Every structure is written in structure tokens, then in C-alpha cells.
């Protein structure tokens, strides 16, 4: 679906290390600011044990997980909204993403330089949020001025647009992100047309030390801020994830078992990013391929068919559907049909999380 989640943070908080672990890419992660200049884009599989279970039943030739795009965006410093450091590139990179994964350093280390000289994750969060707010304030002020000129010529819509932009200016000026601004019927598209930075959903990624998953005041402060904003939060040890990325499957399993974990932290991170974007998953399963597909929650069957191929949506006839739990419990398609769980759905059907679907369409 081309859905992107931007990984942002101050220099040297571990965001490029996290990105490298996600993608096994060779993005620069040296211990100095601005080592990431052009955004690195990586396509990452979404961990889903349901797909593994479906594949065990179907035994296809190929198994294909759903994917997301993650973008490693240049590190930001105070003044980015005015072009300081790599500010212009940073803001442009954020604007092109659907959500923000904000990596925050929540560990002490004399070996890793902190751009401000001390570890204070809440202040780090505020630095980036302030720059995003300042960039948005400049943009909504311009939009307000344009709307005001149009309103002078009359017209109900122009006046309503001016009122919205005035409210947006006040909201941002008070230090509140636009994602928390209440909009009336028909107003949301006017705001969305500006592609405001603070309207994007945010996931705070607390980068902790290997022993930082228990009591950790630094991470807890970030999590408290996330709760106050209605944002998400997840803890990850980027260094550990990078080490896991260099091991084979048996080595990873042994390493995780030694740490008392049943999966890498990156799996939690990717799933949290999907939840942040309000994404769901449906499956297709056959002898050639078992595959997970990403969709936006609330999509109808024809729209989901379009995720597979645009021709499927244009020629949609109906969908054959069975829920994941029934598919697995009954042992596959034929048993689901025999039990009456395999059903036909039309154009108005809203795809449910975990549906196993086969589309019928006309060429």
C-alpha cells in the first residue's frame, strides 16, 4: 500500500541502529550527528504468527508476509524549522510519511555522545515537537491569511475555512499538536490538505539498555508523556536488536531464550507501528502462495481486492470469506466449506481483521 512510517530522533539516540536492525541495511550509524543525510527507505516484513499457522495447513510453494516501509530520517536539532542543521531535509522527510516513530534515548552511556550533553528524554521529545509545531504554525498562519482574503469576497465555505485556520493557529500556538484539534464535519480535509506535521500519529520508541525493560525512570517518563498525548509507546534495545540481526535463526532463538524473551523487540515495534496507522491484515491462501495483506481498517471487500491488484477491484464480483479462527480450527478451506463457515460476501462487506479471502472478479 506504500505506507511509510518515518523514524525520527535527535542525533545519536539510536534511530539509525534501530533502522539497520529492522532492515538489515547498511545505513550509516556512526557516533556523530548527521550521519544519515538522505532518508534511507527499507521495506520490512510485519511479523504475524497467523500466517505461519495458515502456511502449515495450506503448505504453499511460497509464503509472503505483509510489509511496511520505514524511513530513517536525518537527525534533528533545535532550529530545524528555520533550516538549522539539516532541518529542511528533516521536515520534508517527515512530511512524506504517514506516521512518526520517535526514537528517544533512555539509557546512560559515556561511550555515546548526546547532542545536548546530557540524557533527558522528555527534553529530547520537546525539542523535536517544538520544531514540528513551529513549522506547522508558519504553515497554518499562511493558510489563515489566504482564507481571510477569500472570505472578504464572501462565501460560507471561505469563512468557515478562515475560522478553522484561526482555531488551528491558536491551538498550535499554545503548543498543542494538530492531531488533538477537534474538527467539524467537512473541516478535516481542509486541514489535511496542508499535510501538517503534528497531525501525524506518533509512536514513542524508548531505546533502552539491555537491562532497561524493568524499572526505568527515563523510559517511564516517555511513556507517561505518550499517555497524556494519546500516543503509543514501546521499549526496544536497539543494540540488542542489531546483535540479533547478525545471528542465524538458531542463534537468535538461543539468544532470546537466554534473555527470557519469546520474540525480538522489533516484532513488537512493527506491530505497534501498524496499530498506530490503524492498519489491519487479511490473508489469501492457496497452493501457490499464502500471503498476508495490509489494509486500512474499514475497507470494503472491493477495496481490499484492490490491495491485491487494481484489476480485482475494477472487476469485483464477490468475495469468498472465512475467519482466521475457523480456518485454523477446522483445518483449511474444504473443511470450512463443509462446516458452513465459508461464505460469500458482496460489495458492501467490510473486511474483518484476520479474514481469509478469495476474490472472484471479471477480467
Secondary structure, 3 states (H helix, E strand, C coil): CCCEEEEECECCCCHHHHHHHHHCCCCCCCCCCCCCCCCEEEEEECCCHHHHHHHHHHCCCEEECCEEEEEECCCECCCHHHCCCCHHHHHHHHHCCCEEEEEEECCCCCCCCCCCCCCCHHHHHHHHHHHHHHHHHHHHHHHHHHHHHHHHCCCHHHHHHHHHHHHHHHHHHCCCCHHHCCCCCCCHHHHHCCCCHHHCEEEEEEECCCCCCCCCHHHHHHHHHHHHHCCEEEEECHHHHHHHHCCCHHHHHHHHHHCCCCCCHHHHHHHHHHHHCCEEEEEEECCCEEEEEEEECCCEHHHHHHHHCHHHHHCEEEEEEECHHHHHHHCCHHHHHHCCCCEEECCCCECCCCCEEEEEECC
